[in-house]
Amino acid sequence: MADKETLYDQGLDLAFDGDFRGAIERYRAALEIDPGFVDAVHALAMAHKELGELDQAILVGRRLCELAPDDILAHTSLSQFYQMAGLIAEAEAESARAKVLDWKRQLSEEKDEGKA
C-alpha cells in the first residue's frame, strides 16, 4: 500500500498529464491516510477547479482554509474559485484575508530583520 506522499506525487503526475479525475482519486486516497494533509487538500481543490467543478473546488477550498488559516495561497485560491463561480463578495472577502495575511508576514519579516 502506498503512503500519502506517494499517492500525492502520483496525483500531481496525473494532473500534469491532464488526467484530473485520476489525480482526484490519488489525492482522496492520500487524504484517507491523513485527512489533514494540506498539500493534498489544495491539489484536490485545484483539480476540481480544472474540471470546472466549482462547487466542489469551493467546498474543498473552505476545508483548506480551515486546515491552514494563515496560508495566503489557500485564501487566494478560494478567492479565485468564488470569482469563477460569480460569487464576487465572497471572492473579495477571501482576497482581503490573503492581503492581510501577507501584510502580517511582511511586518514579521521586517521585525526579524531589525533584530539582526
Secondary structure by P-SEA (a helix, b strand, c coil): cccaaaaaaaaaaaaaacaaaaaaaaaaaaaaacccaaaaaaaaaaaaaaacaaaaaaaaaaaaaaaccccaaaaaaaaaaaaaacaaaaaaaaaaaaaaaaaaaaaaaaaaaaac
